[in-house]
Amino acid sequence: MSFKIGLWNVHSFQDGGCRIRGLEQASFLSKHDLDIVALIEVRRNNSQISDLELDLFADYSDNFSSKKRQTDLEYFANILESDFRFTPYYDDFGIAIFSKYKILHFASERIETNAIGGARCVYMATIQLNPNNQKHEQKETNEQNQKQKEGEEYETIDVFGTHLDHIKEQSRLVQMRIIWKFIKKNKRSKKYVLLGDFNCLSSSDHYPKEEWDRITEVRLDNSWEKPKCSLYNYITKKGFFDTWEYRNPKIRKNQGTCRFNTRIDYVFASKSLVTQNEKSQVVGYEKVETNLSDHHLIIVKFQNYKNSEQN
């Protein structure tokens, strides 16, 4: 079976000009038929979608009543026909995961360091890849119950999500070391992904000198440090595969994912999720450009082969 994972920093449901675009963002995501979606920079309890948009929402969800005020995350869950989990950096601001498949287990941890950019967090969601029961609310059929009685189990994947400090590479490295301990402690499957807005660069993107100079100037103008690649190297040395680099090893072109035209949003995958029996399981990688946020949508498609023996 195949499944698609989306990653998007939705900028507090705003576009780059800080105009509220929450409903449009949810509609945009629904058109890409994603099985799992990780959202960055979301708010849990407030709703920024205006009353004037509520009637339009019914066009996307049969389960929605325009008279019922919902949070933005509930809007997204209805439009995407997904279950979701949320974990905060602080108060009601944080990151969330949506899944059309059943979320079997969820854990999270708040990361408090001395980073100037403030606290961060990480979550882990164990998701059951059941092709016969994609909708999370759908009841199991008699056939599915019989298969489970016979001992057949559906495969699972672990999805780890985070958003790291935007100011200093050293702060990101400290946060990532905490996340690595969290991963080792909580992972339940050999197949897992680590995704999010890492605010780091990769030397494998081969920025030309003039582009690197431009990035340096932008960072200094924002009182950030000069661009570095230490965090990316740390993650890949832990055995993670950069799905963009793995899928496109010969392409030497910047794949900027944010308003500064740098690639800082990544979907990393474990070896068991990348390849099996010399078959690539990363069968698609797409950057969908949009002006609905200050980041673009990343979509990775996996072809899952059962019973992997790789680590």
C-alpha positions in Angstrom: 0.0 0.0 0.0 1.0 3.6 -0.5 0.5 6.6 1.8 1.2 10.3 1.6 2.6 12.5 4.4 2.3 16.3 4.3 4.3 18.8 6.2 3.3 22.5 6.4 4.1 25.5 8.6 0.8 27.3 8.5 2.1 30.5 10.3 -0.7 30.7 12.9 -3.2 30.2 10.0 -2.0 33.3 8.3 -0.2 34.1 5.1 3.1 36.0 4.8 1.3 39.3 5.2 -0.4 38.1 8.4 -3.9 37.9 6.9 -6.1 35.2 8.2 -6.2 32.3 5.7 -7.2 29.3 7.9 -10.2 28.1 5.9 -8.3 28.4 2.6 -5.4 26.5 4.1 -7.7 23.7 5.2 -9.3 23.6 1.8 -5.9 23.6 0.1 -4.8 20.6 2.1 -7.9 18.7 1.4 -7.3 18.8 -2.3 -4.1 16.9 -2.0 -5.6 13.8 -0.5 -3.1 13.4 2.3 -3.2 10.5 4.7 -1.1 12.1 7.4 -0.5 15.8 7.9 1.9 17.5 10.2 1.2 21.2 10.9 3.6 23.7 12.4 2.7 26.9 14.2 -0.9 26.2 15.1 -3.1 27.4 17.9 -5.4 25.0 19.8 -8.2 26.9 21.5 -8.9 30.0 19.5 -10.6 30.4 16.2 -9.4 32.9 13.6 -11.8 31.8 11.0 -14.5 34.5 10.7 -18.2 34.1 11.1 -18.6 35.0 7.5 -16.7 31.9 6.5 -18.7 29.4 8.6 -21.4 28.8 6.0 -18.7 28.1 3.4 -17.2 25.5 5.6 -20.3 23.2 5.2 -19.2 22.8 1.5 -16.2 20.8 2.7 -17.7 18.7 5.6 -21.0 17.0 5.9 -20.5 16.8 9.7 -20.2 20.5 10.2 -22.8 22.9 11.6 -22.2 26.5 10.7 -24.0 27.5 14.0 -21.3 25.7 16.1 -18.2 27.6 16.9 -15.1 25.4 16.6 -11.4 25.8 17.0 -9.2 26.1 14.0 -7.8 22.6 14.6 -11.4 21.2 14.7 -12.1 22.9 11.4 -9.0 21.3 9.9 -9.9 17.9 11.3 -13.4 18.1 9.8 -12.2 19.2 6.4 -9.4 16.6 6.3 -11.7 13.9 7.7 -9.0 13.1 10.2 -8.3 12.6 13.9 -5.7 14.9 15.3 -3.3 15.4 18.3 -1.8 18.7 19.5 1.2 19.5 21.7 2.2 23.1 22.7 5.5 24.9 23.0 3.6 27.2 25.4 0.0 28.0 26.2 -2.1 27.1 23.1 0.6 27.6 20.5 2.4 24.5 19.1 2.3 21.7 16.5 -0.3 19.1 15.5 -0.6 15.9 13.5 -3.7 14.8 11.6 -4.3 11.2 10.4 -6.9 9.4 8.4 -5.6 6.3 9.9 -6.0 5.3 13.5 -3.6 6.9 16.0 -2.8 4.0 18.3 -0.5 5.9 20.7 0.6 9.5 21.3 3.3 11.0 23.5 4.9 14.4 23.7 7.5 16.3 25.5 8.1 20.1 26.1 11.7 21.1 25.4 12.9 23.9 27.7 16.4 25.1 27.3 18.1 28.5 27.4 17.3 29.1 23.7 16.6 32.8 23.0 13.7 31.6 20.7 11.9 30.1 23.7 10.6 26.6 24.5 9.9 24.0 21.9 8.3 20.5 21.8 8.3 17.1 20.1 5.6 14.5 19.7 5.4 10.9 18.6 2.3 9.3 17.0 2.1 5.6 16.3 -0.2 5.2 13.3 -1.8 2.0 12.1 -1.5 1.6 8.3 -4.8 -0.2 7.7 -5.7 0.1 4.0 -9.2 -1.3 4.7 -10.0 1.2 7.4 -8.6 4.6 6.3 -11.2 6.8 7.8 -10.4 7.1 11.5 -14.1 7.0 12.5 -15.0 4.1 10.3 -16.0 0.9 12.1 -14.2 -2.4 11.4 -16.0 -4.8 9.1 -16.6 -8.5 10.0 -13.8 -9.4 7.6 -11.3 -7.1 9.4 -12.4 -8.5 12.8 -11.9 -12.0 11.5 -8.4 -11.2 10.2 -7.4 -9.8 13.6 -8.8 -13.0 15.3 -6.6 -15.0 13.0 -3.6 -13.0 14.2 -2.9 -10.8 11.2 -1.7 -7.4 12.3 -1.5 -4.2 10.3 1.8 -2.4 10.1 2.4 0.7 12.0 4.7 3.7 11.6 5.9 6.2 14.2 5.7 9.9 13.2 7.9 12.3 15.2 7.3 16.0 14.8 9.0 19.1 16.0 9.8 22.8 15.4 13.3 24.0 16.4 14.8 27.3 17.4 15.0 29.9 14.6 17.9 32.0 16.0 21.0 29.8 16.9 22.3 26.6 15.5 23.7 25.6 18.9 20.3 26.0 20.5 18.9 23.7 17.8 21.6 21.1 18.4 20.8 21.1 22.1 17.1 20.6 21.3 17.8 17.9 18.8 19.9 15.9 21.3 16.8 15.9 23.6 14.6 14.9 20.7 17.0 12.0 19.9 16.7 10.7 23.4 12.9 11.0 23.1 13.0 9.0 19.8 15.1 6.2 21.3 12.8 6.0 24.3 9.4 6.1 22.5 9.8 4.6 19.0 7.7 1.4 18.6 8.3 0.6 15.0 11.3 0.1 12.7 9.6 2.4 10.3 9.5 6.0 11.5 9.8 9.6 10.2 11.1 12.7 11.8 9.6 15.8 10.3 9.1 19.5 11.0 10.5 23.0 10.6 14.1 22.5 11.7 15.3 26.1 10.8 18.5 24.5 9.5 20.3 24.3 6.2 21.9 21.5 4.3 25.2 21.7 2.4 23.8 19.1 0.0 21.5 21.7 -1.4 24.6 23.3 -3.1 23.7 26.9 -2.7 25.8 29.0 -5.1 28.1 31.6 -3.4 25.9 34.5 -4.3 22.9 32.7 -2.8 24.8 31.8 0.3 25.9 35.5 0.7 22.2 36.5 0.3 21.2 34.1 3.0 23.9 35.4 5.3 22.8 38.9 4.8 19.1 38.1 5.5 20.1 36.2 8.7 22.3 39.1 10.0 19.5 41.6 9.2 17.2 39.5 11.5 19.8 39.4 14.2 20.4 35.7 13.6 23.7 34.0 13.3 25.4 33.2 10.0 24.1 30.1 8.1 25.4 26.7 9.4 24.7 23.0 8.5 25.7 21.3 11.8 22.2 20.3 12.7 21.5 18.6 9.4 24.7 16.7 9.6 23.9 15.6 13.2 20.5 14.2 12.1 21.8 12.3 9.1 24.6 10.8 11.1 21.9 9.3 13.4 20.8 7.2 10.5 18.0 9.4 9.1 17.6 9.8 5.4 16.6 13.1 3.9 13.7 12.1 1.7 14.3 15.0 -0.8 18.0 14.2 -1.1 17.2 10.4 -1.3 14.6 10.9 -4.0 16.6 13.5 -6.0 20.3 12.7 -5.5 21.4 14.3 -8.8 19.4 17.5 -8.6 21.5 20.5 -7.5 18.9 23.2 -7.2 17.7 25.0 -4.2 14.3 23.8 -3.0 13.4 26.7 -0.8 10.5 25.9 1.5 10.0 29.3 3.2 9.7 33.0 2.5 13.5 33.4 2.6 13.8 30.8 -0.2 15.8 28.4 2.0 15.0 24.7 2.6 14.4 24.4 6.3 11.4 22.1 6.4 12.4 18.4 6.2 10.9 14.9 6.2 13.5 12.5 7.4 12.9 8.7 7.4 14.4 5.6 8.9 16.2 3.1 6.7 13.4 0.6 7.0 11.0 3.2 5.6 13.3 4.3 2.8 14.2 1.0 1.2 13.5 -2.7 1.5 14.9 -5.6 -0.5 16.6 -3.0 -2.8 13.3 -1.4 -3.5 12.8 2.3 -2.9 9.9 3.1 -0.6 10.1 6.8 -1.2 8.2 7.0 -4.5 7.4 10.7 -4.5 8.5 14.1 -3.2 6.7 17.3 -4.0 7.0 20.9 -2.9 3.7 22.6 -3.5 4.2 26.4 -3.7 1.5 28.6 -2.2 1.0 32.1 -0.8 -1.4 30.9 1.9 1.4 30.8 4.4 5.0 32.0 4.6 6.1 28.3 4.0 5.3 25.9 1.2 3.6 22.5 1.6 5.9 19.4 1.4 4.4 16.1 0.3 6.2 12.7 0.5 4.7 9.6 -0.9 5.8 6.2 0.5 5.1 2.7 -0.9 5.0 0.5 2.1 6.2 -3.1 1.8 5.3 -5.4 4.8 7.6 -7.2 7.1 10.8 -5.2 6.8 13.8 -6.7 8.6 16.0 -3.6 8.4 16.6 -1.2 11.2 
